[in-house]
């Protein structure tokens, strides 16, 4: 039995990197019955071309589904497409929710911009403690800083389409030869060129997970009163407001509103957008049951497949019919 890491998934095949070789594997039937979902980045045990066990994860994000990552590097374009502060804050809040370190990379420095723009970006995000660096993948400016940020880490790159994620990866290692596309003149946006999650190895300890993107990412999985915890400059006032469930919008006695001049306008705007998404989620669950039936159960510290309620009822019906038939035969 060997241990390794899933570096790519295609169809029903899992590609695992071990100390000896790369192995193409299928999933053992018992894991299928337990509905175990394996994602890129998972450490697994393999035997005779089958994955037999999934090892515990140290981290996980669901969209895109990847595991065992150390940090998220958010890549944004300074121009073409224009910087979207709300989308940038969305990625930052997402990483914070899952407890991951964040670094901010602003690409396409060669396209030209005002110095005030750089000063604005720095004034917003540097006080929050984020490492910030500026690059040009086409001119190779700042690429060394980008590579240094990756060193000895497993990193996921995220950012909108067309911001230059694939170009940056190619800039640090041309052997990767990732596909890139130009920005659409019609929409002013790029198109995703990555179709699946895959780990690329700069060395044994430095890995990049290239992903198809963080599409349709919304905060429709938490409550409105939890959103402020994703914004450090707002969270520091939590508990100081007059009302415990304060959303920091129009409430009297709100400590955040009293200090609103200390919060960047773009960040507060992002906060309001995410609160609205969370409100939609709250309204949805208000009238829906949240209980879900699991596919596994614990028996004496061992995991076993759990028979679903539908199958249990079907078995009971079959048993009942057999009893009735036997009773009829006795008569």
Secondary structure by P-SEA (a helix, b strand, c coil): cbbbbbccccccbbbbbcccbbbbbbbcaaaaaaccccccccccccccccccccccccccccccccccccbbbbbbbcccccccaaaaaaaaaaaaaabbbbbbbbccccccccaaaaaaaaacccccbbbbbbbbcccccaaaaaaaaacccbbbbbbcccccaaaaaaaaccccbbbbbccccccccccccccbbbbbbccccbbbbbcccccccccccccccccccccaaaaaacccccccccccccccccccccccccccaaaaaaaaaaaaaaaaaaaaacccccbbbbcccccccbbbbbbcaaaaaaaaaaaaaaaaaaaaaac
